[in-house]
Structure formats: structure tokens, C-alpha cells
Amino acid sequence: MIQAIFKNPTFLVLAMPGWAKTTFIVRGVGSYMIVRTRFVSDSLFQQPDYCLSENNE
């Protein structure tokens, strides 16, 4: 099951159980960033440890 969490109007956070401490932040345009996060609770996240972006703007 995939949880969809909207943290920002332009960002969609997909929290996938099984992918330990990993979330995918997907932009509407198709560009995406893979953000490594720490789990605070069920659906709350702290600041990402690091961020990989497909295109650095």
C-alpha cells in the first residue's frame, strides 16, 4: 500500500512501507527528487538527511 501525503501544494510525498526511511517526492512536471528521511511518527518527517535531484535548479 502506498500512502500519499501532501506536504506542499507542488510536491507529492509517497511513503512506501518496506522502503526503509525512504520517501519519493514527485513534482507535477515529472521531475523528481529522492529524499532520505527519518521517521518521527506514522506520517511525520524530520528534515531530510540528504537529497538527490534529477535536475538541479
URDATA-V857691 format. One record per residue. RES is the residue in one letter. SS is DSSP state (helix for helix, strand for strand, loop for the rest). PSI is psi in whole degrees, 0 to 359 (999 if undefined). Layout:
# URDATA-V857691
res=RES ss=SS psi=PSI
res=RES ss=SS psi=PSI
This chain:
# URDATA-V857691
res=M ss=loop psi=140
res=I ss=strand psi=127
res=Q ss=strand psi=131
res=A ss=strand psi=119
res=I ss=strand psi=119
res=F ss=strand psi=106
res=K ss=strand psi=340
res=N ss=strand psi=142
res=P ss=loop psi=332
res=T ss=loop psi=3
res=F ss=strand psi=140
res=L ss=strand psi=121
res=V ss=strand psi=122
res=L ss=strand psi=112
res=A ss=strand psi=111
res=M ss=strand psi=111
res=P ss=loop psi=135
res=G ss=loop psi=329
res=W ss=loop psi=90
res=A ss=loop psi=122
res=K ss=loop psi=32
res=T ss=strand psi=131
res=T ss=strand psi=151
res=F ss=strand psi=120
res=I ss=strand psi=116
res=V ss=strand psi=128
res=R ss=strand psi=156
res=G ss=loop psi=332
res=V ss=loop psi=346
res=G ss=loop psi=338
res=S ss=loop psi=148
res=Y ss=strand psi=156
res=M ss=strand psi=135
res=I ss=strand psi=118
res=V ss=strand psi=126
res=R ss=strand psi=126
res=T ss=loop psi=165
res=R ss=loop psi=140
res=F ss=strand psi=124
res=V ss=loop psi=311
res=S ss=loop psi=203
res=D ss=loop psi=314
res=S ss=loop psi=20
res=L ss=loop psi=139
res=F ss=strand psi=147
res=Q ss=loop psi=188
res=Q ss=loop psi=141
res=P ss=loop psi=146
res=D ss=loop psi=316
res=Y ss=strand psi=169
res=C ss=strand psi=131
res=L ss=strand psi=124
res=S ss=strand psi=142
res=E ss=loop psi=322
res=N ss=loop psi=119
res=N ss=loop psi=119
res=E ss=loop psi=999
